[in-house]
Structure formats: structure tokens, C-alpha cells
Amino acid sequence: MTYRQLFDDLIGETPVSTVDVDRVIGGQRRARRLRIGAGTTAVAAVVAAVLVGTTSLTGKPHSGPAPAVTRSPAPVVSTVPGTAEDVARLKAAARTAIERAVPDLVWITMPGSTDSVDRNPVWVEVGPPTRSNRDFYRLPLVNFRVDRKGVSVNIDIDRDGAAVWQKRTPCPTRGVAAENCVVSTGSSGERARVRRDVISFGPKWDHPYDRPVPGEGQTAEVLRPDGSLVTVRTYGLAKGVTGETLTRIARDPALKLSDRPPAGAGPSAARRDGSDWFHTVEAPVQTALGSALADVSTTGRIHFWLNTGSADPEPRMWGLGFVIDRGGLAGDGEAVVERGTVELSCASLGKLWNNPHREHSHDGDCVQTTRPDGNRQVTVVSRVKGVVTYMAFVQRPDRTFTEVRLNNRPERNAGRTPRSAWAYGVKPGGATPPLTLDQVVALAAHPDLLGVLP
């Protein structure tokens, strides 16, 4: 059994592109409990499942035009971090910041649902429960529309922003992914990283695009001069909701954690599962792999099937499965980026972290070398009963490494390959994988993939 199969057994088939909020919320609570092995690996769905689950969020229109919302700037009031008063203050600050940046919005109750009856935001808990302590706060999901286009919003605030900023996936370096990610420095010294997700499939799961294209998810991270980090993430494209809009929200001075209470007073300073996990999970990892695959394989279709990741505050492993259909050849692929603990060699592959590596074999013809850039490289070619598998490992000096595996036999009857692949006529395979061994190595060494874990 491969670790890909193990994940499939845990979560089942990837859902279709409709939103059933009760199911999604229940699924997120279930996914949070799922851990592989010692509990350090989890299915990384979380809130992204809600954000990515629909491509059009609409609310029930009023009989007349909705009035523009104007609100005076909220004063910055200090409360005790983690208390109900502090949560209420932050929700009020978030509402003011969003309404100021998007004055034509109308609050809606749920994605694809009706307008809020009292015109107030409706805060929706999804995924891991919202936590508030001295050093971190995540606001619940909230939804609005502009005209008939809906948007979902999440906001995180981290006191130790520099550390979180450094852990998150950096901007891609090439292709359409790089064109949709910008880092800048503001007049007050704040740093902003604004990205738009890049996806490798179309609006419907069974209608993928051939090449990665910009999606509907956007994120603005603002690292402030006081060291805090405010992250605003939206899903849904509406008039006036741009990366610049999200940056204005993130810069709002009222979106600020209260001062730490005296020692022994107030809630614990222990962090939750890690805000960096939420923002690293799906979109940046998928964007990095999608852009890298597009660089390496300039033709053919790419189908993603699963995203997995570490649930630790310090991300330890991210992975994506994919199917490539190219030039009459097809194969299942897996890409894993991991913080390693051993120096890779042909002899040490068996000593890799049990999850996920114990679930598949690294047997075959093995060659190890050192690349011109100083990174270590190990390749393995396996041939067993007509199944040809190329494996490539590239390891940085800090021992973080990528592993890319690609075979020549997509498993149509196992129920794990995306429906999209078969809908587009993917063949049972061929004599060789759809990429050459050199291309698999190039993918493992790609800076956008090797840099997923900074």
C-alpha cells in the first residue's frame, strides 16, 4: 500500500465542486482528528475546503439597490487578550476594516446563501475552532457579496509575525504563478506579500485546464513595523476586491492584538496548531507544484488528486499527488517536500521518516551525486512487472528535500485517480512514464518546489 492509498482510505474520494456547509464543517472537524502514524501528518483540508469548494458565491438580491455602508474608524481599544471582550473588539475592528475597504458590500449568511437579515456579518466557525490567546487570533469565516459576486474572508493576527512570515511558502519564481505574487515594502517600513492562487484545473473538477491559471483565492500578508503579522485571505472575485484591497484591510491599525497581560494573568501564550499551517496548506503548495510542472512539462494535462501536510506549528512535510497525460503516455505522480533528518544517499533511503516513506519501496537502480549548486541528488529507477517508476530526491544543505515519483501506470480501477483524468481520455499508461528521468529530476530540483518549506 502506498501512502497515497492510505490517505485515500482515510478521506475517501475528492469532493465535487459544490458546497454543503454542514458537510464541510463536519468534514473539517473529522479531518482535524485524522493523523498518520505518530500524529504528525494530517489531511490538509481545513478552511481551504470551504474557500475552494465553489466558484461563485451569490446572495439573494434585495428588491432595490443596497445602500453603501460607511463607518467611522474604530478606536484602538486595549482589552485583555483571549477574553470575550477582546474577541468582540477584534470582530468589530475586522468589520470596520472590511466595510471601509469594500464600501459596496452586502453581508451574506453563508457561501451561496441569502443576505444577512439585519445587515450584520455572520461569523462562521469552520475547521479547527477559532482560538485567541496572548500571541495569536484567527477570526471565523465571514461572507459578503458585491452585486451578485460573493467573497469569503478569513483574517489571522500573529504577534510574532517575523517568524511566521519566514515559515510560509515564498513567492514562486517562474511562470504565471510568479506573475501573481508580489512582495513590497510600504512607506512605514511594513512588508507586504500579496498573492493570487494559481490552479491547475478548471471551474469544475472534471473539466481541468491544460495549464495552470489564476484562481479565485487571494492572500495579503502584512508584516508591520511592530513585528506583528496580519493575514487576510479571500475566496471569490468581486468588483473592488483586489490584492490592494486586502492589503488595506491588513494595514488597519485597529486589527491589533492587545498588550500581553502581566505574568500569570490572562490566557496562556501557548500557540494553537499554527496559523502558518492554515495558510501554507493547499493553495501555495498547489501553486508551487503546478508552476513547476508547467515548467518541466510544457505539454500535456495535469490532474491533482490530493493535498497532505504536517499539522505541526512548524510545517514538516507537504505533498501533492498528480496524474500527467502527455504524448500518449500517462502516469501517477507524487511530490513530497520534507524537513529531513538524515543525509540522503542510496544507503540511507531506508532511514527516512516512516510517514510517508514506509508505504512505498525505494528499491531499484540507485545513483547518488552532488549537484553543481551543492544540493545532493539521488535517483532510483524501478522496473517491476511492467511498471516503471522514476524517483528523484534533491536535498538542500539544511537537509530539507524533495522527492518526486512518477510511474507509467495510472490506477484507473483503484478509485484514486481523479475523475477528470478519465473524463479527458487518459490512457492506461505506456512503456515509460510520461516524463523522462531527467525531467523528474528537474521537477525535484525546481526552486518553486524545493522552496515550499523555506
C-alpha positions as CSV (number, residue, x, y, z in Angstrom):
1,M,0.0,0.0,0.0
2,T,1.4,3.4,-0.9
3,Y,0.9,6.4,1.4
4,R,-1.3,7.9,-1.2
5,Q,-3.6,4.9,-0.9
6,L,-3.5,5.2,2.9
7,F,-4.7,8.8,2.7
8,D,-7.4,7.8,0.2
9,D,-8.6,5.2,2.7
10,L,-8.8,7.9,5.4
11,I,-10.7,10.6,3.5
12,G,-12.3,9.0,0.5
13,E,-12.7,10.5,-2.9
14,T,-12.1,14.2,-3.6
15,P,-15.4,16.0,-3.3
16,V,-17.2,17.6,-6.3
17,S,-17.4,21.4,-6.7
18,T,-20.5,22.2,-4.6
19,V,-20.7,23.5,-1.1
20,D,-22.7,21.7,1.6
21,V,-21.7,23.8,4.6
22,D,-22.9,21.3,7.2
23,R,-20.9,18.5,5.5
24,V,-17.8,20.7,5.1
25,I,-17.8,21.8,8.7
26,G,-18.3,18.2,9.9
27,G,-15.6,17.1,7.5
28,Q,-13.1,19.6,8.8
29,R,-13.7,18.5,12.4
30,R,-13.1,14.9,11.3
31,A,-10.1,15.8,9.2
32,R,-8.5,17.6,12.2
33,R,-8.7,14.3,14.2
34,L,-7.0,12.3,11.4
35,R,-3.3,11.8,11.9
36,I,-1.0,9.4,10.2
37,G,1.5,7.3,12.3
38,A,2.5,9.3,15.4
39,G,0.0,12.0,14.6
40,T,2.4,14.4,12.9
41,T,0.7,14.2,9.5
42,A,-2.8,15.2,8.6
43,V,-5.0,15.6,5.6
44,A,-4.6,19.3,4.9
45,A,-8.1,20.4,4.0
46,V,-9.2,22.8,6.8
47,V,-10.8,26.1,5.8
48,A,-9.5,25.9,2.2
49,A,-12.1,23.2,1.5
50,V,-14.8,25.8,2.1
51,L,-12.9,28.5,0.2
52,V,-12.1,26.4,-2.8
53,G,-15.4,24.4,-2.8
54,T,-17.3,26.9,-5.1
55,T,-16.5,29.2,-7.9
56,S,-19.5,31.6,-7.5
57,L,-20.9,32.8,-4.2
58,T,-24.1,34.7,-4.5
59,G,-26.6,36.2,-2.1
60,K,-30.3,36.8,-2.5
61,P,-30.7,40.3,-4.1
62,H,-32.8,43.0,-2.4
63,S,-35.7,44.5,-4.2
64,G,-33.8,47.7,-4.5
65,P,-30.1,48.6,-4.6
66,A,-28.2,48.1,-1.4
67,P,-27.1,51.3,0.3
68,A,-23.4,52.0,0.6
69,V,-22.0,51.2,4.0
70,T,-20.0,53.9,5.7
71,R,-18.5,53.5,9.2
72,S,-16.2,55.7,11.2
73,P,-12.8,54.3,12.0
74,A,-12.9,52.3,15.2
75,P,-10.6,53.5,18.0
76,V,-7.9,51.2,19.1
77,V,-9.0,49.9,22.5
78,S,-6.9,47.6,24.5
79,T,-8.6,44.6,26.2
80,V,-7.3,41.5,27.9
81,P,-6.1,39.1,25.1
82,G,-8.2,36.0,24.8
83,T,-11.3,37.2,26.6
84,A,-14.8,37.6,25.2
85,E,-14.4,41.4,25.2
86,D,-11.2,41.1,23.2
87,V,-12.8,38.8,20.6
88,A,-15.7,41.2,20.3
89,R,-13.2,44.1,19.8
90,L,-11.4,42.3,17.1
91,K,-14.6,41.3,15.3
92,A,-15.7,44.9,15.3
93,A,-12.4,46.0,14.0
94,A,-12.5,43.5,11.2
95,R,-15.9,44.5,10.2
96,T,-15.0,48.2,10.1
97,A,-11.8,47.5,8.1
98,I,-13.6,45.3,5.6
99,E,-16.5,47.7,5.1
100,R,-14.1,50.7,4.7
101,A,-12.2,48.8,2.1
102,V,-15.2,47.4,0.3
103,P,-18.0,50.1,0.8
104,D,-20.5,48.4,-1.6
105,L,-20.6,45.1,0.2
106,V,-23.7,43.3,1.5
107,W,-23.2,40.7,4.2
108,I,-24.5,37.3,3.5
109,T,-25.1,34.3,5.8
110,M,-23.2,31.5,4.1
111,P,-21.5,30.9,0.8
112,G,-24.2,30.7,-1.9
113,S,-26.9,31.7,0.7
114,T,-29.1,34.7,1.5
115,D,-28.3,38.2,2.7
116,S,-27.9,38.8,6.4
117,V,-31.3,39.8,7.7
118,D,-30.0,42.6,10.0
119,R,-27.2,43.6,7.6
120,N,-24.6,42.4,10.1
121,P,-21.8,40.0,9.4
122,V,-22.4,36.3,10.2
123,W,-19.2,34.7,11.7
124,V,-18.9,31.0,10.7
125,E,-16.7,28.6,12.5
126,V,-15.1,26.1,10.2
127,G,-12.1,23.7,10.5
128,P,-10.1,23.9,13.8
129,P,-12.0,26.0,16.3
130,T,-11.1,29.7,16.5
131,R,-8.5,30.3,19.2
132,S,-7.5,33.5,20.9
133,N,-4.5,33.9,23.2
134,R,-1.9,36.4,24.0
135,D,0.0,35.9,20.8
136,F,-2.5,34.8,18.1
137,Y,-6.0,35.3,16.9
138,R,-7.9,33.8,14.0
139,L,-11.3,35.3,13.2
140,P,-14.0,33.0,12.0
141,L,-15.0,32.9,8.3
142,V,-17.3,35.8,7.2
143,N,-19.0,36.3,3.8
144,F,-20.2,39.2,1.7
145,R,-21.2,40.0,-1.8
146,V,-20.7,42.9,-4.2
147,D,-23.6,42.9,-6.6
148,R,-24.1,39.1,-7.2
149,K,-20.5,38.1,-6.7
150,G,-19.7,36.6,-3.3
151,V,-16.5,36.6,-1.3
152,S,-15.4,34.6,1.8
153,V,-12.9,36.2,4.2
154,N,-10.5,35.0,6.9
155,I,-8.2,37.1,9.0
156,D,-5.3,36.0,11.2
157,I,-3.2,38.1,13.5
158,D,0.2,36.9,14.8
159,R,2.2,38.8,17.4
160,D,5.5,37.2,16.4
161,G,5.0,38.0,12.7
162,A,8.5,37.7,11.5
163,A,8.8,34.1,12.5
164,V,5.5,33.2,10.8
165,W,6.4,35.2,7.7
166,Q,9.7,33.2,7.3
167,K,7.9,29.8,7.6
168,R,5.4,30.5,4.9
169,T,5.8,29.4,1.3
170,P,7.6,32.2,-0.6
171,C,6.5,33.7,-4.0
172,P,7.1,31.4,-6.9
173,T,10.0,32.4,-9.2
174,R,8.6,31.4,-12.7
175,G,5.6,31.5,-14.9
176,V,2.1,32.6,-14.2
177,A,2.5,31.8,-10.5
178,A,5.3,34.3,-10.2
179,E,3.3,36.9,-12.1
180,N,0.6,36.6,-9.4
181,C,2.8,37.0,-6.3
182,V,4.4,40.3,-5.3
183,V,6.5,41.4,-2.2
184,S,6.8,45.1,-1.5
185,T,7.8,47.5,1.3
186,G,5.5,50.3,2.4
187,S,6.2,53.9,3.4
188,S,6.2,53.0,7.1
189,G,8.6,50.0,6.6
190,E,5.9,47.3,6.6
191,R,6.4,44.4,4.2
192,A,3.5,43.1,2.2
193,R,3.3,39.8,0.3
194,V,0.2,39.6,-2.0
195,R,-0.6,36.5,-4.0
196,R,-3.3,35.1,-6.1
197,D,-3.7,31.4,-6.1
198,V,-2.8,29.5,-9.3
199,I,-4.8,26.4,-10.0
200,S,-4.3,23.6,-12.5
201,F,-7.9,22.6,-13.1
202,G,-11.0,24.5,-14.3
203,P,-14.1,25.7,-12.5
204,K,-15.5,22.1,-12.4
205,W,-13.4,19.2,-11.1
206,D,-14.0,17.1,-14.2
207,H,-13.1,20.0,-16.6
208,P,-9.4,20.7,-15.9
209,Y,-7.3,23.3,-17.8
210,D,-4.2,22.1,-19.6
211,R,-2.0,24.7,-17.9
212,P,-2.1,26.4,-14.5
213,V,-4.2,29.5,-14.5
214,P,-5.0,32.2,-11.8
215,G,-7.8,31.1,-9.5
216,E,-10.2,33.0,-7.2
217,G,-8.2,32.8,-4.0
218,Q,-6.2,35.8,-2.9
219,T,-4.0,36.5,0.2
220,A,-2.4,39.6,1.6
221,E,0.2,39.3,4.4
222,V,1.4,42.5,6.0
223,L,4.4,42.4,8.4
224,R,4.1,45.5,10.4
225,P,6.9,47.6,12.0
226,D,5.8,46.5,15.4
227,G,6.6,42.9,14.4
228,S,3.0,41.6,14.1
229,L,1.6,40.0,11.0
230,V,-1.9,40.3,9.7
231,T,-3.0,37.9,7.0
232,V,-6.2,38.4,5.0
233,R,-7.4,35.7,2.7
234,T,-10.4,35.8,0.4
235,Y,-12.0,33.4,-2.0
236,G,-14.2,34.8,-4.7
237,L,-13.6,37.6,-7.2
238,A,-15.8,40.6,-7.0
239,K,-15.6,44.2,-8.1
240,G,-13.1,46.2,-6.0
241,V,-11.8,43.1,-4.1
242,T,-8.2,43.1,-5.2
243,G,-4.9,42.3,-3.6
244,E,-4.6,46.0,-2.8
245,T,-7.9,45.9,-1.1
246,L,-6.8,43.0,1.1
247,T,-3.6,44.9,1.9
248,R,-5.6,47.9,3.1
249,I,-7.6,45.7,5.4
250,A,-4.5,44.1,6.8
251,R,-2.9,47.5,7.5
252,D,-5.9,48.7,9.5
253,P,-4.4,49.9,12.9
254,A,-7.4,48.5,14.9
255,L,-6.6,44.9,13.8
256,K,-4.1,44.6,16.5
257,L,-3.6,42.2,19.4
258,S,-3.9,43.7,22.8
259,D,-0.8,44.1,25.0
260,R,0.3,40.9,26.9
261,P,-1.2,40.8,30.4
262,P,1.2,40.6,33.4
263,A,2.8,37.2,34.1
264,G,0.2,34.7,35.4
265,A,-2.8,36.8,34.3
266,G,-5.0,36.1,31.3
267,P,-4.9,33.1,29.0
268,S,-1.9,31.0,28.1
269,A,0.6,32.1,25.5
270,A,0.8,28.6,24.0
271,R,0.1,28.7,20.3
272,R,-2.6,26.7,18.6
273,D,-1.9,24.3,15.7
274,G,-0.1,27.2,13.9
275,S,-1.6,29.9,11.7
276,D,1.2,29.1,9.3
277,W,-0.3,25.7,8.7
278,F,-3.6,27.2,7.6
279,H,-2.0,29.5,5.1
280,T,0.5,27.0,3.8
281,V,-1.7,24.1,3.2
282,E,-3.4,24.0,-0.1
283,A,-3.1,27.0,-2.3
284,P,0.6,27.9,-2.1
285,V,1.7,24.3,-2.2
286,Q,-0.5,23.5,-5.2
287,T,0.6,26.7,-6.9
288,A,4.3,25.8,-6.4
289,L,3.8,22.3,-7.8
290,G,1.6,23.5,-10.7
291,S,4.1,26.1,-11.8
292,A,7.0,23.7,-11.5
293,L,5.2,21.0,-13.5
294,A,4.3,23.6,-16.2
295,D,8.0,24.5,-16.5
296,V,9.1,20.9,-16.7
297,S,6.3,19.5,-18.9
298,T,5.4,22.2,-21.4
299,T,2.7,20.0,-23.0
300,G,0.0,17.6,-21.6
301,R,-2.6,17.8,-18.9
302,I,-2.0,17.8,-15.2
303,H,-4.6,16.5,-12.7
304,F,-4.1,16.9,-9.0
305,W,-5.8,14.5,-6.6
306,L,-4.8,15.2,-3.0
307,N,-3.0,17.6,-0.8
308,T,-1.5,16.4,2.5
309,G,0.6,18.2,5.1
310,S,2.0,18.4,8.6
311,A,-0.2,19.7,11.3
312,D,2.7,20.9,13.4
313,P,3.2,24.7,14.1
314,E,6.5,24.2,12.2
315,P,5.4,22.6,8.9
316,R,7.4,19.4,8.4
317,M,6.0,17.9,5.2
318,W,3.8,18.8,2.3
319,G,2.8,16.6,-0.6
320,L,0.6,16.5,-3.7
321,G,-0.4,13.7,-5.9
322,F,-0.9,14.2,-9.6
323,V,-1.6,12.5,-12.9
324,I,0.2,13.5,-16.1
325,D,-1.3,12.8,-19.5
326,R,1.3,13.6,-22.2
327,G,2.1,12.5,-25.7
328,G,0.1,9.2,-25.4
329,L,1.7,8.4,-22.1
330,A,0.2,8.7,-18.6
331,G,1.3,8.0,-15.1
332,D,0.6,8.6,-11.4
333,G,3.0,11.0,-9.7
334,E,3.7,12.1,-6.1
335,A,5.7,15.1,-4.9
336,V,6.8,15.4,-1.3
337,V,8.7,18.3,0.3
338,E,10.1,17.3,3.8
339,R,12.3,18.6,6.5
340,G,14.7,15.7,6.6
341,T,16.8,14.3,9.5
342,V,19.3,12.2,7.5
343,E,21.7,13.0,4.7
344,L,20.3,11.3,1.6
345,S,22.2,8.6,-0.1
346,C,21.4,5.2,-1.7
347,A,22.2,3.6,1.6
348,S,20.1,6.0,3.8
349,L,16.8,6.0,1.8
350,G,15.5,3.2,4.1
351,K,16.1,5.5,7.2
352,L,13.7,8.2,6.0
353,W,10.8,9.3,8.3
354,N,8.3,6.4,8.4
355,N,5.4,8.5,7.2
356,P,5.1,8.6,4.2
357,H,8.1,6.7,3.1
358,R,7.4,3.3,4.7
359,E,4.4,2.9,2.4
360,H,6.4,2.6,-0.8
361,S,9.6,1.0,-1.9
362,H,12.8,2.8,-3.0
363,D,14.3,-0.4,-4.5
364,G,15.8,-0.2,-7.9
365,D,18.9,1.1,-9.7
366,C,20.2,3.9,-7.5
367,V,22.7,6.6,-8.3
368,Q,23.8,9.4,-6.0
369,T,25.7,12.6,-6.8
370,T,26.3,16.2,-5.7
371,R,24.8,18.8,-8.0
372,P,26.7,21.9,-9.1
373,D,24.6,24.1,-6.7
374,G,25.8,22.0,-3.8
375,N,22.5,20.1,-3.3
376,R,22.6,16.3,-3.0
377,Q,20.8,14.2,-5.6
378,V,19.7,10.6,-5.6
379,T,17.8,8.8,-8.4
380,V,16.2,5.4,-8.4
381,V,14.7,3.6,-11.4
382,S,12.4,0.6,-10.6
383,R,11.1,-1.9,-13.1
384,V,8.7,-4.5,-11.7
385,K,6.2,-6.5,-13.9
386,G,5.9,-3.8,-16.5
387,V,5.6,-0.9,-14.0
388,V,8.4,1.6,-14.5
389,T,8.9,4.1,-11.7
390,Y,11.3,7.1,-11.7
391,M,12.2,8.5,-8.3
392,A,14.3,11.6,-7.8
393,F,15.5,13.2,-4.5
394,V,17.1,16.6,-4.2
395,Q,18.3,17.7,-0.8
396,R,19.4,21.2,0.4
397,P,22.3,21.6,2.8
398,D,19.8,22.0,5.7
399,R,18.6,18.5,4.8
400,T,15.2,19.7,3.6
401,F,14.5,17.7,0.4
402,T,12.0,17.0,-2.3
403,E,11.0,13.5,-3.6
404,V,9.2,13.2,-6.9
405,R,7.9,9.8,-8.0
406,L,6.3,9.1,-11.4
407,N,5.2,5.8,-12.9
408,N,3.7,4.6,-16.2
409,R,0.5,3.1,-14.8
410,P,-2.2,5.4,-13.6
411,E,-4.6,3.2,-11.5
412,R,-7.9,3.7,-13.1
413,N,-9.7,0.9,-11.3
414,A,-8.4,1.7,-7.8
415,G,-10.7,4.8,-7.4
416,R,-7.8,7.1,-6.6
417,T,-7.1,8.8,-9.9
418,P,-9.3,11.9,-10.3
419,R,-12.4,11.6,-12.4
420,S,-11.1,14.4,-14.5
421,A,-8.2,12.3,-15.8
422,W,-10.5,9.6,-17.2
423,A,-13.0,12.2,-18.5
424,Y,-10.3,13.5,-20.7
425,G,-9.3,10.2,-22.0
426,V,-6.2,9.4,-20.1
427,K,-4.8,6.1,-21.4
428,P,-3.9,3.1,-19.1
429,G,-0.2,4.1,-19.4
430,G,2.6,3.3,-21.8
431,A,6.0,1.7,-21.9
432,T,7.6,4.6,-19.9
433,P,6.4,7.3,-17.6
434,P,5.1,10.5,-19.3
435,L,8.2,12.4,-18.2
436,T,11.8,11.4,-18.7
437,L,14.1,10.7,-15.7
438,D,15.9,14.0,-16.4
439,Q,12.5,15.8,-16.2
440,V,11.6,14.1,-12.9
441,V,15.0,15.3,-11.6
442,A,14.3,18.8,-12.9
443,L,11.0,18.8,-11.1
444,A,12.6,17.7,-7.8
445,A,15.2,20.4,-8.1
446,H,12.8,23.1,-9.2
447,P,13.2,26.2,-6.9
448,D,9.4,26.6,-6.6
449,L,9.1,23.1,-5.2
450,L,12.3,22.9,-3.2
451,G,11.4,26.2,-1.6
452,V,7.9,25.2,-0.4
453,L,9.4,24.8,3.1
454,P,11.6,27.9,3.5
